[in-house]
Amino acid sequence: MRLLSRPVVLSLLIGLTAAAFIARRTASFLVLRPDQARLTPRCAVTLDEPDASSATGSVRVPARPALRVLITPVLEGRLTTARYRPLVEYLARRVGREPALLEHRTSSEVVDLVRNRRCELALVSLGSFLQGERQFGMEMLAVPQVAGEVTFQSLVLVPASSSASSLLELKARRFACADTASVTGWIHPAHWLRQQGLDIEKYFSEYSLVVGHDEAITSVASRFVDGAAASSLVYERLVATDESLSQRVRVISRSAPLPIPPMVTHPRLDPALKLQLSTLLLGMQRDPDGRWALASMGVDRFVAPVPSRYETARALVAGSSR
């Protein structure tokens, strides 16, 4: 048998130790499916220590409750965990809870999770916020500021080779959006078409519902569809990471500025925890760890919400439901 040299053995030991450390760090972070969000704040699962359920048949209850944060990308669904994990870990550490990131599927599911108090904090789409605010008083805690702005736009995009220059030239074409409850992805362009006296139900030859705004944009770039509407925040973020995208798609219309989707909570969240979270969010830019989390999300800072800025969007959504 050939014996390993001392340097090789040492390298193996270092590698195994590092792997164990990384596994331990990762195991302390929960990513929950919507059906798992029923875990109450005082009954979260932690993977930091050996599982005792094999002997007792039950799930061990940790000493600390979870801070369940629901992120709605609206935003890049495939990149949710990587982009927002630092935020969830930062907030959980500061309030003395275990970090838990909730996954989502649809806008209605997001609203229901907040309504039923299955999360303490949520970054939701503009449409989800307006729906939740109307139905049960969903409350804004803070608003992301991106590139110095607290507004964004609905974009209509087509393949770069398309001759279309407006939505009016996409009649009987294939169209994609992330969610029919999305203000930027559907409600705004649909409202514009109705203003032209057009029947939105029969306007396009095919409607494609995709996972997120990122997929709506890449569907256009790949010519799977003839057009799509999406958030300017997501488009600009994708172009920043893939410059070739701007050569494969073309923006043919932009909406007036809309308020950026806020960080929200249930109105009956424990007042002390609500104040803690609000204070932390609004002061993140003054803390080194907070700045790291903000940079991971592509956010400058969080600012205090101004409800009056959402009036135009409220009217837009109200008009679309008539």
Secondary structure by P-SEA (a helix, b strand, c coil): cccccaaaaaaaaaaaaaaaaaaaaaaaccccccccccccccbbbbcccccccccccbbbbcccccbbbbbbccccccccccccaaaaaaaaaaabbbbbbbbbccaaaaaaaaaacccccccccaaaaaaaaacccccccbbbbcccccbbbbbbbcccccccccccccccbbbbbcccccccccaaaaaaaaaacccccccccbbbbcccaaaaaaaaaacccccccccaaaaaaaaaacccccccccccccccccccccccccccccaaaaaaaaaaaacccccaaaaaaaaaaccccccccccccaaaaaaaaaaaac
